[in-house]
């Protein structure tokens, strides 16, 4: 049987409670055997190195970051780890279409 897939979008800054909610949701879903696809966009990219999200990709969550949002917020994309994929809206569209469930934290 194919695993369930959950897509999660985060667009709020690190100071917003959505970051903690996103991290916990991703952790719980992954530990329950769900494939998790996390996409950071807009101010959400500022949480790229946040301790609440940082370890998710190492645990197996697929981690995507909007390259345009990084540039817009002055974040260097050179130091993004190999476990984080820089991409654009086409990838986000594919995540939305390819997942069983999609949740956006705006």
N, CA, C and O atoms as CSV, one atom per row, in Angstrom:
chain,resi,resn,atom,element,x,y,z
A,1,UNK,N,N,0.840,-1.179,0.000
A,1,UNK,CA,C,0.000,0.000,0.000
A,1,UNK,C,C,0.886,1.244,0.000
A,1,UNK,O,O,1.873,1.312,0.733
A,2,UNK,N,N,0.531,2.214,-0.816
A,2,UNK,CA,C,1.307,3.441,-0.934
A,2,UNK,C,C,1.092,4.333,0.287
A,2,UNK,O,O,-0.016,4.429,0.815
A,3,UNK,N,N,2.170,4.983,0.726
A,3,UNK,CA,C,2.086,5.868,1.884
A,3,UNK,C,C,1.239,7.096,1.568
A,3,UNK,O,O,1.191,7.556,0.427
A,4,UNK,N,N,0.582,7.611,2.578
A,4,UNK,CA,C,-0.141,8.877,2.456
A,4,UNK,C,C,0.874,10.002,2.334
A,4,UNK,O,O,1.994,9.900,2.835
A,5,UNK,N,N,0.472,11.078,1.662
A,5,UNK,CA,C,1.349,12.230,1.458
A,5,UNK,C,C,0.672,13.483,1.990
A,5,UNK,O,O,-0.497,13.746,1.707
A,6,UNK,N,N,1.438,14.258,2.775
A,6,UNK,CA,C,0.954,15.513,3.339
A,6,UNK,C,C,1.839,16.649,2.855
A,6,UNK,O,O,3.058,16.604,3.022
A,7,UNK,N,N,1.239,17.661,2.262
A,7,UNK,CA,C,1.955,18.867,1.876
A,7,UNK,C,C,1.666,19.963,2.881
A,7,UNK,O,O,0.522,20.146,3.297
A,8,UNK,N,N,2.712,20.701,3.276
A,8,UNK,CA,C,2.560,21.775,4.254
A,8,UNK,C,C,3.254,23.018,3.715
A,8,UNK,O,O,4.419,22.967,3.321
A,9,UNK,N,N,2.535,24.131,3.700
A,9,UNK,CA,C,3.071,25.418,3.266
A,9,UNK,C,C,3.177,26.335,4.472
A,9,UNK,O,O,2.230,26.456,5.249
A,10,UNK,N,N,4.327,26.982,4.634
A,10,UNK,CA,C,4.522,27.955,5.710
A,10,UNK,C,C,4.953,29.274,5.092
A,10,UNK,O,O,5.956,29.331,4.381
A,11,UNK,N,N,4.190,30.347,5.362
A,11,UNK,CA,C,4.518,31.655,4.798
A,11,UNK,C,C,4.698,32.734,5.860
A,11,UNK,O,O,4.889,33.902,5.523
A,12,UNK,N,N,4.641,32.362,7.130
A,12,UNK,CA,C,4.732,33.356,8.202
A,12,UNK,C,C,6.144,33.423,8.782
A,12,UNK,O,O,6.912,32.469,8.651
A,13,UNK,N,N,6.496,34.553,9.429
A,13,UNK,CA,C,7.854,34.725,9.964
A,13,UNK,C,C,8.102,33.856,11.195
A,13,UNK,O,O,7.166,33.303,11.772
A,14,UNK,N,N,9.368,33.740,11.592
A,14,UNK,CA,C,9.731,32.896,12.743
A,14,UNK,C,C,9.028,33.277,14.046
A,14,UNK,O,O,8.853,32.429,14.921
A,15,UNK,N,N,8.628,34.529,14.184
A,15,UNK,CA,C,7.975,34.976,15.415
A,15,UNK,C,C,6.519,34.510,15.520
A,15,UNK,O,O,5.914,34.609,16.588
A,16,UNK,N,N,5.966,34.014,14.441
A,16,UNK,CA,C,4.553,33.612,14.422
A,16,UNK,C,C,4.393,32.198,14.993
A,16,UNK,O,O,5.238,31.336,14.755
A,17,UNK,N,N,3.312,31.959,15.746
A,17,UNK,CA,C,3.068,30.617,16.303
A,17,UNK,C,C,2.923,29.518,15.251
A,17,UNK,O,O,3.044,28.336,15.574
A,18,UNK,N,N,2.665,29.891,13.998
A,18,UNK,CA,C,2.535,28.885,12.941
A,18,UNK,C,C,3.800,28.055,12.751
A,18,UNK,O,O,3.727,26.915,12.293
A,19,UNK,N,N,4.951,28.611,13.095
A,19,UNK,CA,C,6.204,27.865,12.914
A,19,UNK,C,C,6.221,26.644,13.835
A,19,UNK,O,O,6.561,25.542,13.406
A,20,UNK,N,N,5.859,26.843,15.084
A,20,UNK,CA,C,5.802,25.724,16.027
A,20,UNK,C,C,4.732,24.720,15.608
A,20,UNK,O,O,4.960,23.511,15.658
A,21,UNK,N,N,3.578,25.212,15.200
A,21,UNK,CA,C,2.501,24.337,14.749
A,21,UNK,C,C,2.938,23.516,13.543
A,21,UNK,O,O,2.678,22.315,13.474
A,22,UNK,N,N,3.603,24.171,12.594
A,22,UNK,CA,C,4.093,23.486,11.398
A,22,UNK,C,C,5.092,22.398,11.766
A,22,UNK,O,O,5.004,21.274,11.271
A,23,UNK,N,N,6.037,22.730,12.631
A,23,UNK,CA,C,7.056,21.760,13.037
A,23,UNK,C,C,6.422,20.543,13.701
A,23,UNK,O,O,6.775,19.406,13.390
A,24,UNK,N,N,5.493,20.781,14.608
A,24,UNK,CA,C,4.846,19.667,15.319
A,24,UNK,C,C,4.003,18.808,14.384
A,24,UNK,O,O,4.015,17.581,14.478
A,25,UNK,N,N,3.272,19.457,13.483
A,25,UNK,CA,C,2.462,18.708,12.522
A,25,UNK,C,C,3.339,17.825,11.643
A,25,UNK,O,O,3.034,16.652,11.426
A,26,UNK,N,N,4.428,18.396,11.140
A,26,UNK,CA,C,5.340,17.627,10.278
A,26,UNK,C,C,5.954,16.452,11.031
A,26,UNK,O,O,6.031,15.344,10.499
A,27,UNK,N,N,6.390,16.689,12.265
A,27,UNK,CA,C,6.984,15.621,13.077
A,27,UNK,C,C,5.981,14.498,13.327
A,27,UNK,O,O,6.294,13.324,13.129
A,28,UNK,N,N,4.787,14.861,13.757
A,28,UNK,CA,C,3.761,13.855,14.070
A,28,UNK,C,C,3.360,13.057,12.833
A,28,UNK,O,O,3.231,11.834,12.887
A,29,UNK,N,N,3.165,13.758,11.725
A,29,UNK,CA,C,2.769,13.065,10.498
A,29,UNK,C,C,3.865,12.110,10.043
A,29,UNK,O,O,3.584,10.970,9.673
A,30,UNK,N,N,5.114,12.570,10.070
A,30,UNK,CA,C,6.220,11.722,9.628
A,30,UNK,C,C,6.366,10.500,10.531
A,30,UNK,O,O,6.574,9.387,10.048
A,31,UNK,N,N,6.258,10.709,11.838
A,31,UNK,CA,C,6.369,9.591,12.778
A,31,UNK,C,C,5.211,8.602,12.635
A,31,UNK,O,O,5.316,7.450,13.056
A,32,UNK,N,N,4.113,9.056,12.042
A,32,UNK,CA,C,2.956,8.183,11.803
A,32,UNK,C,C,3.037,7.461,10.469
A,32,UNK,O,O,2.106,6.756,10.080
A,33,UNK,N,N,4.163,7.638,9.761
A,33,UNK,CA,C,4.353,6.937,8.503
A,33,UNK,C,C,3.894,7.680,7.264
A,33,UNK,O,O,3.795,7.092,6.187
A,34,UNK,N,N,3.614,8.966,7.403
A,34,UNK,CA,C,3.173,9.788,6.280
A,34,UNK,C,C,4.390,10.442,5.630
A,34,UNK,O,O,5.286,10.911,6.332
A,35,UNK,N,N,4.430,10.480,4.295
A,35,UNK,CA,C,5.454,11.257,3.593
A,35,UNK,C,C,5.070,12.726,3.703
A,35,UNK,O,O,3.956,13.110,3.347
A,36,UNK,N,N,5.996,13.549,4.196
A,36,UNK,CA,C,5.713,14.964,4.437
A,36,UNK,C,C,6.556,15.822,3.510
A,36,UNK,O,O,7.762,15.619,3.368
A,37,UNK,N,N,5.891,16.791,2.878
A,37,UNK,CA,C,6.526,17.739,1.965
A,37,UNK,C,C,6.298,19.138,2.524
A,37,UNK,O,O,5.173,19.638,2.509
A,38,UNK,N,N,7.366,19.774,3.019
A,38,UNK,CA,C,7.280,21.107,3.619
A,38,UNK,C,C,7.829,22.138,2.643
A,38,UNK,O,O,8.937,21.984,2.129
A,39,UNK,N,N,7.053,23.192,2.389
A,39,UNK,CA,C,7.455,24.249,1.461
A,39,UNK,C,C,7.410,25.584,2.194
A,39,UNK,O,O,6.360,25.981,2.699
A,40,UNK,N,N,8.549,26.281,2.256
A,40,UNK,CA,C,8.623,27.611,2.858
A,40,UNK,C,C,8.570,28.660,1.762
A,40,UNK,O,O,9.274,28.555,0.757
A,41,UNK,N,N,7.731,29.674,1.958
A,41,UNK,CA,C,7.575,30.750,0.980
A,41,UNK,C,C,7.369,32.067,1.728
A,41,UNK,O,O,7.047,32.067,2.916
A,42,UNK,N,N,7.553,33.172,1.039
A,42,UNK,CA,C,7.402,34.509,1.603
A,42,UNK,C,C,8.227,34.615,2.889
A,42,UNK,O,O,9.395,34.227,2.896
A,43,UNK,N,N,7.645,35.130,3.974
A,43,UNK,CA,C,8.406,35.274,5.218
A,43,UNK,C,C,8.725,33.933,5.880
A,43,UNK,O,O,9.534,33.871,6.806
A,44,UNK,N,N,8.101,32.882,5.414
A,44,UNK,CA,C,8.403,31.549,5.930
A,44,UNK,C,C,9.847,31.144,5.701
A,44,UNK,O,O,10.397,30.350,6.466
A,45,UNK,N,N,10.482,31.690,4.636
A,45,UNK,CA,C,11.882,31.342,4.369
A,45,UNK,C,C,12.806,31.826,5.480
A,45,UNK,O,O,13.913,31.310,5.631
A,46,UNK,N,N,12.367,32.804,6.252
A,46,UNK,CA,C,13.183,33.301,7.362
A,46,UNK,C,C,13.318,32.254,8.466
A,46,UNK,O,O,14.164,32.390,9.350
A,47,UNK,N,N,12.499,31.221,8.419
A,47,UNK,CA,C,12.572,30.116,9.387
A,47,UNK,C,C,13.438,28.970,8.895
A,47,UNK,O,O,13.484,27.912,9.523
A,48,UNK,N,N,14.120,29.169,7.786
A,48,UNK,CA,C,14.934,28.103,7.195
A,48,UNK,C,C,15.921,27.508,8.193
A,48,UNK,O,O,16.107,26.292,8.220
A,49,UNK,N,N,16.541,28.324,8.995
A,49,UNK,CA,C,17.528,27.854,9.973
A,49,UNK,C,C,16.974,27.814,11.401
A,49,UNK,O,O,17.727,27.645,12.360
A,50,UNK,N,N,15.672,27.970,11.532
A,50,UNK,CA,C,15.035,27.937,12.846
A,50,UNK,C,C,15.153,26.533,13.435
A,50,UNK,O,O,14.939,25.543,12.736
A,51,UNK,N,N,15.492,26.450,14.709
A,51,UNK,CA,C,15.696,25.147,15.355
A,51,UNK,C,C,14.448,24.268,15.311
A,51,UNK,O,O,14.555,23.042,15.344
A,52,UNK,N,N,13.271,24.882,15.236
A,52,UNK,CA,C,12.035,24.094,15.204
A,52,UNK,C,C,11.861,23.352,13.880
A,52,UNK,O,O,11.209,22.308,13.834
A,53,UNK,N,N,12.441,23.886,12.806
A,53,UNK,CA,C,12.300,23.267,11.484
A,53,UNK,C,C,13.576,22.620,10.982
A,53,UNK,O,O,13.539,21.744,10.118
A,54,UNK,N,N,14.704,23.052,11.523
A,54,UNK,CA,C,16.012,22.680,10.975
A,54,UNK,C,C,16.225,21.170,10.876
A,54,UNK,O,O,16.770,20.694,9.881
A,55,UNK,N,N,15.814,20.426,11.870
A,55,UNK,CA,C,16.068,18.987,11.877
A,55,UNK,C,C,15.066,18.152,11.098
A,55,UNK,O,O,15.247,16.942,10.956
A,56,UNK,N,N,14.012,18.779,10.591
A,56,UNK,CA,C,12.974,18.002,9.907
A,56,UNK,C,C,13.496,17.282,8.674
A,56,UNK,O,O,13.150,16.125,8.434
A,57,UNK,N,N,14.328,17.960,7.891
A,57,UNK,CA,C,14.824,17.320,6.666
A,57,UNK,C,C,15.745,16.153,6.996
A,57,UNK,O,O,15.751,15.147,6.288
A,58,UNK,N,N,16.521,16.281,8.066
A,58,UNK,CA,C,17.408,15.185,8.467
A,58,UNK,C,C,16.604,13.960,8.915
A,58,UNK,O,O,17.069,12.827,8.802
A,59,UNK,N,N,15.397,14.202,9.421
A,59,UNK,CA,C,14.569,13.084,9.880
A,59,UNK,C,C,13.792,12.430,8.742
A,59,UNK,O,O,13.202,11.366,8.928
A,60,UNK,N,N,13.787,13.055,7.569
A,60,UNK,CA,C,13.119,12.443,6.425
A,60,UNK,C,C,12.035,13.277,5.774
A,60,UNK,O,O,11.500,12.890,4.735
A,61,UNK,N,N,11.700,14.416,6.364
A,61,UNK,CA,C,10.722,15.317,5.751
A,61,UNK,C,C,11.353,15.938,4.507
A,61,UNK,O,O,12.501,16.382,4.547
A,62,UNK,N,N,10.607,15.970,3.405
A,62,UNK,CA,C,11.108,16.601,2.182
A,62,UNK,C,C,10.932,18.103,2.328
A,62,UNK,O,O,9.814,18.586,2.505
A,63,UNK,N,N,12.038,18.847,2.253
A,63,UNK,CA,C,12.087,20.263,2.612
A,63,UNK,C,C,12.366,21.092,1.363
A,63,UNK,O,O,13.396,20.918,0.712
A,64,UNK,N,N,11.435,22.001,1.031
A,64,UNK,CA,C,11.558,22.859,-0.139
A,64,UNK,C,C,11.480,24.322,0.283
A,64,UNK,O,O,10.731,24.678,1.192
A,65,UNK,N,N,12.267,25.169,-0.392
A,65,UNK,CA,C,12.301,26.589,-0.072
A,65,UNK,C,C,12.210,27.385,-1.364
A,65,UNK,O,O,12.893,27.078,-2.341
A,66,UNK,N,N,11.369,28.403,-1.365
A,66,UNK,CA,C,11.198,29.263,-2.536
A,66,UNK,C,C,12.448,30.127,-2.731
A,66,UNK,O,O,12.770,30.962,-1.886
A,67,UNK,N,N,13.140,29.921,-3.838
A,67,UNK,CA,C,14.375,30.659,-4.123
A,67,UNK,C,C,14.103,32.151,-4.272
A,67,UNK,O,O,14.897,32.971,-3.810
A,68,UNK,N,N,13.000,32.514,-4.907
A,68,UNK,CA,C,12.658,33.931,-5.079
A,68,UNK,C,C,12.435,34.595,-3.725
A,68,UNK,O,O,12.891,35.718,-3.507
A,69,UNK,N,N,11.742,33.919,-2.816
A,69,UNK,CA,C,11.505,34.484,-1.482
A,69,UNK,C,C,12.811,34.668,-0.727
A,69,UNK,O,O,12.970,35.647,0.002
A,70,UNK,N,N,13.747,33.740,-0.891
A,70,UNK,CA,C,15.064,33.893,-0.255
A,70,UNK,C,C,15.744,35.158,-0.766
A,70,UNK,O,O,16.267,35.950,0.018
A,71,UNK,N,N,15.733,35.338,-2.066
A,71,UNK,CA,C,16.371,36.516,-2.652
A,71,UNK,C,C,15.666,37.788,-2.188
A,71,UNK,O,O,16.319,38.776,-1.848
A,72,UNK,N,N,14.356,37.763,-2.175
A,72,UNK,CA,C,13.563,38.929,-1.770
A,72,UNK,C,C,13.828,39.330,-0.321
A,72,UNK,O,O,13.762,40.511,0.018
A,73,UNK,N,N,14.125,38.358,0.529
A,73,UNK,CA,C,14.379,38.637,1.947
A,73,UNK,C,C,15.868,38.692,2.274
A,73,UNK,O,O,16.244,38.748,3.445
A,74,UNK,N,N,16.711,38.677,1.254
A,74,UNK,CA,C,18.151,38.835,1.450
A,74,UNK,C,C,18.848,37.629,2.038
A,74,UNK,O,O,19.927,37.769,2.613
A,75,UNK,N,N,18.266,36.449,1.914
A,75,UNK,CA,C,18.896,35.232,2.430
A,75,UNK,C,C,19.812,34.630,1.378
A,75,UNK,O,O,19.430,34.494,0.215
A,76,UNK,N,N,21.003,34.275,1.782
A,76,UNK,CA,C,21.927,33.617,0.870
A,76,UNK,C,C,21.444,32.198,0.595
A,76,UNK,O,O,21.083,31.464,1.515
A,77,UNK,N,N,21.444,31.829,-0.667
A,77,UNK,CA,C,21.047,30.466,-1.021
A,77,UNK,C,C,22.256,29.544,-1.135
A,77,UNK,O,O,22.109,28.342,-1.354
A,78,UNK,N,N,23.448,30.112,-0.985
A,78,UNK,CA,C,24.668,29.308,-1.091
A,78,UNK,C,C,24.849,28.364,0.091
A,78,UNK,O,O,25.447,27.297,-0.050
A,79,UNK,N,N,24.342,28.748,1.241
A,79,UNK,CA,C,24.558,27.939,2.441
A,79,UNK,C,C,23.397,26.985,2.735
A,79,UNK,O,O,23.374,26.331,3.777
A,80,UNK,N,N,22.446,26.910,1.819
A,80,UNK,CA,C,21.330,25.977,2.015
A,80,UNK,C,C,21.872,24.558,1.915
A,80,UNK,O,O,22.591,24.223,0.973
A,81,UNK,N,N,21.529,23.744,2.873
A,81,UNK,CA,C,22.050,22.378,2.919
A,81,UNK,C,C,21.575,21.521,1.764
A,81,UNK,O,O,20.630,21.871,1.057
A,82,UNK,N,N,22.242,20.396,1.585
A,82,UNK,CA,C,21.890,19.467,0.503
A,82,UNK,C,C,20.543,18.803,0.734
A,82,UNK,O,O,19.949,18.254,-0.193
A,83,UNK,N,N,20.064,18.853,1.964
A,83,UNK,CA,C,18.783,18.238,2.277
A,83,UNK,C,C,17.603,19.196,2.096
A,83,UNK,O,O,16.459,18.842,2.378
A,84,UNK,N,N,17.893,20.420,1.619
A,84,UNK,CA,C,16.864,21.417,1.333
A,84,UNK,C,C,16.908,21.726,-0.155
A,84,UNK,O,O,17.982,21.964,-0.708
A,85,UNK,N,N,15.747,21.725,-0.810
A,85,UNK,CA,C,15.679,21.979,-2.241
A,85,UNK,C,C,15.184,23.390,-2.500
A,85,UNK,O,O,14.086,23.757,-2.081
A,86,UNK,N,N,16.004,24.190,-3.199
A,86,UNK,CA,C,15.585,25.516,-3.643
A,86,UNK,C,C,14.761,25.348,-4.908
A,86,UNK,O,O,15.168,24.632,-5.823
A,87,UNK,N,N,13.619,25.995,-4.969
A,87,UNK,CA,C,12.756,25.798,-6.130
A,87,UNK,C,C,11.787,26.959,-6.268
A,87,UNK,O,O,11.899,27.969,-5.573
A,88,UNK,N,N,10.844,26.799,-7.169
A,88,UNK,CA,C,9.855,27.831,-7.439
A,88,UNK,C,C,8.439,27.301,-7.305
A,88,UNK,O,O,8.197,26.239,-6.730
A,89,UNK,N,N,7.518,28.071,-7.851
A,89,UNK,CA,C,6.102,27.766,-7.680
A,89,UNK,C,C,5.637,26.524,-8.432
A,89,UNK,O,O,4.610,25.943,-8.084
A,90,UNK,N,N,6.376,26.112,-9.455
A,90,UNK,CA,C,6.002,24.881,-10.164
A,90,UNK,C,C,6.088,23.689,-9.214
A,90,UNK,O,O,5.223,22.814,-9.224
A,91,UNK,N,N,7.134,23.662,-8.397
A,91,UNK,CA,C,7.278,22.573,-7.423
A,91,UNK,C,C,6.146,22.631,-6.403
A,91,UNK,O,O,5.585,21.598,-6.038
A,92,UNK,N,N,5.809,23.835,-5.943
A,92,UNK,CA,C,4.690,23.968,-5.005
A,92,UNK,C,C,3.402,23.438,-5.633
A,92,UNK,O,O,2.640,22.727,-4.979
A,93,UNK,N,N,3.161,23.776,-6.882
A,93,UNK,CA,C,1.982,23.279,-7.586
A,93,UNK,C,C,1.979,21.754,-7.648
A,93,UNK,O,O,0.937,21.125,-7.464
A,94,UNK,N,N,3.134,21.165,-7.903
A,94,UNK,CA,C,3.240,19.701,-7.947
A,94,UNK,C,C,2.983,19.073,-6.580
A,94,UNK,O,O,2.375,18.007,-6.489
A,95,UNK,N,N,3.445,19.732,-5.522
A,95,UNK,CA,C,3.195,19.231,-4.166
A,95,UNK,C,C,1.695,19.252,-3.880
A,95,UNK,O,O,1.130,18.277,-3.384
A,96,UNK,N,N,1.062,20.379,-4.201
A,96,UNK,CA,C,-0.381,20.504,-3.960
A,96,UNK,C,C,-1.146,19.414,-4.708
A,96,UNK,O,O,-2.032,18.770,-4.147
A,97,UNK,N,N,-0.802,19.216,-5.960
A,97,UNK,CA,C,-1.508,18.230,-6.787
A,97,UNK,C,C,-1.172,16.788,-6.429
A,97,UNK,O,O,-1.991,15.895,-6.646
A,98,UNK,N,N,0.022,16.545,-5.883
A,98,UNK,CA,C,0.466,15.181,-5.635
A,98,UNK,C,C,0.209,14.644,-4.242
A,98,UNK,O,O,0.435,13.462,-3.984
A,99,UNK,N,N,-0.261,15.495,-3.339
A,99,UNK,CA,C,-0.471,15.063,-1.956
A,99,UNK,C,C,-1.936,14.726,-1.696
A,99,UNK,O,O,-2.844,15.267,-2.327
A,100,UNK,N,N,-2.134,13.815,-0.746
A,100,UNK,CA,C,-3.485,13.463,-0.326
A,100,UNK,C,C,-4.144,14.607,0.439
A,100,UNK,O,O,-5.347,14.840,0.322
A,101,UNK,N,N,-3.340,15.308,1.217
A,101,UNK,CA,C,-3.807,16.460,1.998
A,101,UNK,C,C,-2.776,17.570,1.870
A,101,UNK,O,O,-1.576,17.320,1.759
A,102,UNK,N,N,-3.278,18.819,1.890
A,102,UNK,CA,C,-2.391,19.980,1.835
A,102,UNK,C,C,-2.897,21.001,2.840
A,102,UNK,O,O,-4.086,21.319,2.871
A,103,UNK,N,N,-1.979,21.518,3.667
A,103,UNK,CA,C,-2.316,22.489,4.695
A,103,UNK,C,C,-1.429,23.709,4.503
A,103,UNK,O,O,-0.219,23.579,4.320
A,104,UNK,N,N,-2.035,24.904,4.547
A,104,UNK,CA,C,-1.273,26.150,4.416
A,104,UNK,C,C,-1.364,26.936,5.712
A,104,UNK,O,O,-2.454,27.171,6.235
A,105,UNK,N,N,-0.212,27.338,6.224
A,105,UNK,CA,C,-0.139,28.192,7.406
A,105,UNK,C,C,0.309,29.571,6.944
A,105,UNK,O,O,1.488,29.806,6.678
A,106,UNK,N,N,-0.674,30.486,6.854
A,106,UNK,CA,C,-0.424,31.844,6.353
A,106,UNK,C,C,-0.595,32.872,7.449
A,106,UNK,O,O,-0.424,34.067,7.207
